Amino acid sequence: MRLGSFIFLLLCCVPASYGDELSICYNYGCSAHGTANLRGAQLSRIRMLFTWVQNAAAERDAIAQAIGLFISFAGQQTPTSNDHGGNVSDDGVDGRMDCIDHAHNATLYLSLMEEHGWLRFHKVLEPVKRAPLLVNDHWAAHIVEQETGQEFVVDSWFFDPGHPAAIFTLDEWKSGAEP
């Protein structure tokens, strides 16, 4: 009877810990949605980035790398692999992502990292917008360093899938910083 209980427990618990299903968006303004099922090996690869992190700066480096991996893994299951950095090179392509899509998805990935306990030095906030010109809104994911209260943005919009995200202080980014 113990073996049967163990097998039942194993079957109930393993699928939940084996992967995460994420609803990502694309095609500008989150007008299309797809599902990315991140599995054990993919999640382990991302988790390993945080294994030896000892401070907030190192955690931001790991976050930048992790966002690139999340985007790459999602692109294996959705048309987002067709995206290119910025908005010019992928106009009209299925899977293209503008800054709204990137901010939404990066916030989702950051929240998953937070839920798994991989973020020890930062908390995830709501996406943030800058508007240096009246018609030039730009969105990005938003985090805060817990110890100092310093706010940062995580911006993957500039790059092709798989490239690490850019991370700026909120003040730098609000002033128009780009990689």
KAPEZI-V449950 format. One record per helix or strand of 2 or more residues. SS is the DSSP state (H for helix, E for strand). FROM is the first residue (numbers start at 1). TO is the last residue. Records with the same first field share a line. If there is no record, write none. Layout:
# KAPEZI-V449950
SS: FROM-TO  FROM-TO
This chain:
# KAPEZI-V449950
H: 2-18  40-48  56-75  79-82  99-115  170-174
E: 20-26  32-38  122-131  137-145  151-155  166-169
